[in-house]
Amino acid sequence: MRTPHLPTRGTLAAAAGLALALAAPAAAAPAAPAVPQRDVLQEYVADTWTSVEAMVDERTGLPADNIDGDLTPDSRSGYTSPTNIGAYLWSTLVARDTGLISRAEARQRISLTMDTLGSLERHDASGMFYNWYDEATGEKLTTWPGDGNTVEPFLSSVDNGWLATGLLAVENGEPRLKRQARALRTSMDFGFYYDPQAKQDVGLLRGGFWDSEPSGCSVADNYGAPEARPEADVFYTCHHYGAFNTEPRMASYLGIMAGQIPPEHYFGPWRTFPDTCDWSWSEQQAVGAWTTHEGVQVFQGTYSYDLGAADGDGSTALVPTWGGSMFEALMVPLFVPEETWGPDSWGLNHPRTVQAQIHHGMVEAGYGYWGFSPSNDPAGGYREYGVDAIGMEPTGYTSDQQRTTVDTGYGDCREGTAAPEAYGDGVVTPHASFLALRYAPEESLANLAALRADFDAYGPGGFYDAVNVTSGQVAQRYLSLDQGMVMAALGNALTGDDLRHDVSRGQMKAVLQPLMAQEDFFTFSTHGTDG
């Protein structure tokens, strides 16, 4: 087995010292972070805002999708998405609330962006935004910048969900812009993505649709409001979002909140697939049983992940994501207090997801660092990274460049293979540590400190997007999405959850909290619960 690239003694000592300085007394945890922690977090948020600001076109107020690590304006990507725009909106609120910009500047920035949003071409019947625009002009893209390849204009459920999240944050967080933000958000009909006949009539979201027939697979239909249905059909993706613990649930939440999707849809997507051989193509045979919530039959299943405890069974039960990545599980709770509203479901699952990610990076794969989530590939391009064993997808999002997978089999239905003897070049993304900050603050900050000390991983706009922790190669680029997650996590930590409160209060809480409170993910689990 290879020798992993481990932090230096100095780095580990510094990280351990920082962790000790940050640890709060067990008997009385402070409501606000301790001063040493605030200093570190404030530095991170200031530098991260520098990269967010650098991506924004001054004329349109739209952020680029990404930018080079040196932050030169001519290295902007030349395109943006609804997710990027939503991330810029909430990042601007965080910059205001953490003292980086004035209230007046925040209003001016957000107002410009929303004025441009109001002028963008979108799908009239649904009010949804197309997936790609030129950030410098606001024009809908029909060819990609650079290579000139054709773009078939698409309207994504996930991406429009993150834009609506940013608008909801503005609506509740900036009184002078409330009316404008609300008008934009409420014009978006998430019911257009909701297929009421999917999964035995429980209903699932489609990945999105095209308004003209695309070259690939599509399904002609129209799930819009009755007055919209006489219009020409749109062309939906051939897939639905069937897994629950993934980022599309934010679009589901917004649709349920707005009354565009029925509340029982919350119990529609799979927690895990059932334990029969019909599902043996997936990653792992779950332990669970059928139960009922809101009249919906739910297979209440969990996966087992081995934490390797020396004193006996070290397995922990958790509800997996689709690919095993951090952002699938933990981007949504940046805005919705799932672990509070669902103490027996999300309240246990989110910390266990972080625990599994830490164990994989530090022990199982032996990288010496952790945090695996889709990001730039240090070798070029973009890739999905994760912990294969805690994802439902059979070949998984892997943590290394060599795509080393785990196959534990599927009970008596399918034999597994031997566990990997070694992993290859591990790729860690800093935004994963920020997503884990709420659930493992000491470990998250120690991991970030080690990445910063041991690699050229930190630039003028904060942490670069990803690090190959074996070779030392760094993806020296900043992504709007990933920096937006960092800003949201830091804003919540520094302000006592102002951003989260702005998104989740009011109707969101009234509708979703009673649904989350019903469920116990682990009722039928026989796995251990502690590492």
N, C-alpha and C positions, 0 to 999 in steps of 0.2 A: 504494500500500500504506500502511495506516495506521501511525502512529508508536506502537510498543508502549509500555506503561507500564513504564519501566525503573527499577531501583533507583537511589537517589540516589548521588552519588559517595561521600558519607560512609558509606552502607551498604555499598557495594562495597569500600571500603577496610577497613572494620571486618571484613567477611566474609573478605576476603583475608588480613588480619592474623590472624584466628582460624584460618583454614586452615593458614597457615604455622606457627602455634604448635602446631597439632595434628599436623602431619606428622611421622611417625616416620622415623628413619634407615632407608634401604633395606636396609642390611646387617644390621640387628639390630632388627627391630620389637619393641617391648615387649609382654609378655604382657598387661599391663593398660593402660588408657588413660592418657595423660599427664595431669598435674594440671590444666592449663587445661581440657581436655576433660571431665574428671571433674566439675569445678565446674559447667560448663554442663549436662551430663547430669543431675547431681544436682538442680539447680534444676528442670529439666523434669520429672523423675520425681516430685518432691515436689508440684509444682503439679498434675500430671496425676492423682496419687492423690487430691487434694482433690476433683476432679470425680467420680472413681469412688466415693469415699466418700459424696458427696452424693446419688448416685443410689440408694443402698441403703436399703430399708425396715428400720427398726430391729427390728421385730417378727418379720419373716420371714427377714431376711438375703438377700432377693432384690433384685437391682438393677433399676431401671427401664430401659427401652430408651433413653431420652434425657431430657435436662433442659435448661432454659434456661441461657443463659450466666451469669446472676446466681446460679445454684445454689440458688434457693429451693425448698424441698421441695414446695410446692404446684404447681410447674411440672413435676414428674415426669410421664412419659408415661401412666402408668396401666396399662402392660402390659410384659411381659418375655418373653424367649425362651430356649431352651436355650443358644444362642450367648452371650447376655448373661450367663447364669449361669456358664458355663464361663470367660468372660473375667474375671468378678469373682473366681473361685477363683484363677486364675493371677496376677491382679493383686495379690491379697492376699499371695501368696507373694513376689512381687517387692517389695511394700512392706516385708515382714519382712526380706528379704535385703539391702535397701538401707538399712536402719536407720530407716525411717519409723514402724514400729510394732514392738512387742515380739513375741517368739515366743508369749507367752501371749495377747496380743490377736489375733494371727493365728489361733491355734487356736480361740479363742472365736468369731471371725467365721466361719471355715470350718465349724466344727461346727454353728453355727446354720443356715447355708445348707444343709448336707447333711441335717440333721434335717428341714428343710422339703422338700427334694427327695424324701426318703423318704416324705413324706405326700402328694405331688402325685398327682393322677389321671394315669395313663398307660395305654398299650396293653398289656394283660396278656401276650399271647402273645409279643410282641417285646421288651417291657421298655422301649420307646422313649417319649420324652416328647413331649407335644403342643407345638405351636409357639408358642402364646400363652397366658400366664397373667396374672392380676392380681398385680402384685408386692407389693401390700399385704395380700392375703388368700390367695394361692396358688390361687385358683379358676381352673379352665380357662375361657378366654374363649369365649363363644358370641355375644357382640355387642361391637363396638368401643366403647371409651370415647369419649365425646363425641358422635359422630354416631349411635350405636346400630345401625349396619349389622351384618348377620349375619356371623359368623365360622363357617366350616365347619371344624371341628377337623381339623388336618393334622399329620402327623408327618414332618418333613423329615430326609433323610439328612445333608445338610450341617450343619444346626443341631445335630442329635444328635452329629455328629462333633466339633464344637467343645466341647460339654458333656463328652463322654468324654475329650477332650484335657485339659480342666481337672481332671477327676477323676483322670486318670493322673498329672498333675503333683502333685496332693495325695498320691496313693498312694505315690509315690516320694520326695516332698519333705517330708512331715510324718509321721514314724514313728508318732506317737500316734493319727493318724487314718487310718492305712493300711488297716486292716480295713474301716472304714466306707466309705471311698472305693472300695476294690476291690469290695466287695459291690454298690455302685451301678453301677459301670462294667461288671462282668462280667454283670450282669443285662440288659444292652443287647445285642441280637442284630443285628449289621449284615448278617447273611445275609438278613434280611427285605427288604433293598433290592436284593439281588443277583439279577439276572435271568440265569440261566446260559445261556439260549438266545439272548441278544442278540448281535449282531455275529458271526454265524457260530459260535455256541456258545462264543465266548471269554468272554462275560459282561460286563455293564455294570451300573452302579447306576442305579436309578430315582431321580427327584428326591425321591420320598417317596410317602406314601399317606394316604388317609382311611380311617377304620374304618366310615364310612357312605357310601353313594353320594353324590357331590357333584353340584352342578348343572352343572358343566362336564365336559370330556373326562376320562375315566378308563378304566382297564383292570382288570377284576376278575380277581384271581389271588392266589396265596399262595406266596412263596418261602421261607417259614420252615422251621425244622427239621422233620423228619418227624413228630414227635409233635404239632407245631402245625398241620400242614396239614389235618387233618380239620376244623378249625374253619372258620367262615364265612370266605369270601374277604375280603380287603381290596381297596381300590380305588386302584390305582397311578396316578401321573401318566402321561400319554401319552408323555412324553419320557424318555430315558435321558441320563445324563451321558456324552457320547461324546468330548469333548476332554480330553486328559491334563493339560495345563499349566493347570489351574484348581483352585480351592479344594476341590472335592469329593474330590480325591485323598487328603485327610486321612482322610475316612471310609473310603476304600479301604484305607489303611494300617492303620487300627485293626481293620478286619475281617480283613485278612490276618494281622496280629499275633495276633489272638484265635483263628485257625483257623476262622473263620466264613465266610471267602471264600478260594478257592484262590489260591496265590501267583502262578500264571500270569496272573491278572486284572491284575497290574501292567502287563503288556504289551498289555492289551486296548484301552484308549482310544486314539484317534488322536493321534499326535504332530503330524502335519498330515494333511489329506485327501490321497488319492492324486492324481497329476498328470494324470489323464484328464479328458476333457471332461464326464464324468458329475458332476464336482464343481465345474464352472465357475461355479456360483452363489456360491461362497465368495470370500473376500477376495483371494487370490493363488494363483497356480499354484506349488506347492512344487517344489523341486529335491530328488530323493531316489531311493531304490530300495527294493525289498522285501528283507527279511532275516528271520531266525527267532531267537526267544528263547524258551526253555522250551516249544518246540513250537508257539509262536504266530507266525503270519505278521504282521510289523510293517512298515508303510511308514515307513521312516526318512527323513523329509522335513524340510526347513527352509524358512523364509521368508527373503527378503532385505530388509534395511532400509538405506536410503541415508543414511549419516552425513555425506555431502557433503564428504569430504576434498579439499583443494585439490590434493594431489599425486598424484591418480590415483583408482582405484576405492576409494571410501570405504564400500562396502556391508559389512554384517556379517550373518552367518547366525545365525538363532535359531529356536527352536521357539516358536510364538506361543501366547498365551492365547486364550480365546474372544473376549473383547471388547477386549483391549489394555490392561487395567488393571493397576495395581501389585499390588493385594492378591490377585488371582487367582494371580499368579506367586509372590509373596514372603511371604504369610502363613504357608504351611506350613513354610518353613524357619526361622521363628521357633522351631519346636519339633523339627524333624527336620533333622539336618545333611546335607541332600541333596547339597550341593556337595562334601562330604567323602566320602560314600559313593558318589557318582556323579561322579567328577572329570572324566570325558569327556562327561558329559551336563549335569547341573545345575551342575557346577562351572564350566562355560563359559557356560551359558545365563543363569543369574541375573545375573552382572555385565553381560552384553550387554543384558538387559532394562532394567537401570538406565541403561546408556549410551544406549539408544534414547530412554528417557523424558527424560533430560537434554537430548539433542540436539533433540528435538521442542519442548520448552518454550523453550529458550534460542536456538535457531537457526531451525529450520523454521517454527515459529509466531511466533517473536519476542516471546514474552510477557515475557521477562526473569526468569522463575521456572519451576519444573517440579514434577511430581509429580501424576499423574492417576489417580484411583481413585474408585469409587462413594462418594458422600458426600451430605451435605445440599446442597441447591441454594441458593445465596445469595438467589435470587429466591423461594424457598419450596418446600417439599417435599423430595423425595429423588431423586437422579439417578445414573445410571451414567456415569462419566467415564473416559476412557482415551485411548490413542494408536491411532487407527483402523487404521493400517497394520500394526500388530503384533498384530492380533486376527483370528481366523478368521471371525467374524460379518461378513457383507458390508456392512452399514450401520454397524457398529462402535459402540463407546463413544467418543464424540468428546471432544475436550479443551475445546471452547468451547460457549457457550450456543446458538449458531446451528447446531450440529450439522453442522459442516463435515467432509465425508468425503473420503477418497482412494479412487480406483478405478484401479489399475494395469493392469487387464485380467487375462486368464487365458490367456496364450500365444496360440496360434492359435484357441482356443475362444471367446474373448470379448474384444472390444476394450475398452480402458480409456478414461478421459477425462483431460483435461489436469489437471495438479496445481493445487491451489487457489492463487490469486494472493495470498490473504490469509486469515487466520483471524479469527474474531470475538472475543467476550469470553471469555477463557480462565478456567477455574475450576481452581484448585490446592487440593489438600487436604494439610494438614501430615502426616497419618499416612503418606502415601506416602514422604516423606523419611525418616521413622523406619524404614520397611520397608527402605529402601535403605542404612541406616546401616552395615551390615556390609560392603557391597560398594563404597561410595563415601563414606567417612566425612567427608572434607573438604568435598566438594560438598554433602552432605546438610546439614551444620551451617551452611554458608554460605547455603544456600537458606532454611533456617529463620530464620537471623539476618536475612536480607533481608525475609522475610515479616513478621517481628515488628517490624522498624524502619519499614517502609514502609506498613503497614496497621494498623488496629485489630483485629489478629488474635490477640491474646493476652489472656486474662482470668484470673479467679481460679482456674480449673481447668486452666490451660495453654492450648495453642493451641485456638482455636475450630475448628469442623469444616471449613470451606472458605472460600476467598477468590476473588471475581471480581477477578482481578489487572488487569483493564482499567478497570472502573468503580470499583473499590475497595469494592464491597459485600461484606459479610462475613456468613456464616451463623453467628450467635452462639449456637450450641447445641453441646452435648456429647452424643456417642453412645457407648453402652457398648461396642459392637463396635470403633469406631475408637480410643477411649481404651484399650481392652484391647490392641489392636495396639501402640500407643505404649508402654504399660507393659511388654509382653513384650520389645520391642526394647531399651528402656532397661535392663530388668533383665538381659538377656543382656550388654549392653555394660558394665554396671557390675560384674557379678559373675563375669565369665569364663564365661558360658553356663550358669549353674546351672539356669535354667528349662529350657533346651533339653536339658540332660543328664537332668533328672528325667523328661522325656517320652520321650526316645529310647533310654535304656539298656535293658539286659535283652533281653526277647523282641522288642521293636521292632527293635533293632539286629540281633539274630541272624537274623531272618527277612528284613528289608528290605535290609540292606546287600549281601548277595550278589546280590540282584536288580538293584539300582542299579549295582553294579560291572560288570555285563555289558554295559552299553549305552554306545554312542558316538552321540550325536545327530548328529554331523557327518561320519560316515564317507563319506557320498555327497554332501556339500555341495561346491558349486563357487564359493560366494560368498567374498568376502573375510572376514577375521576381525578386522581392526583398524580403528579409526576413524582 
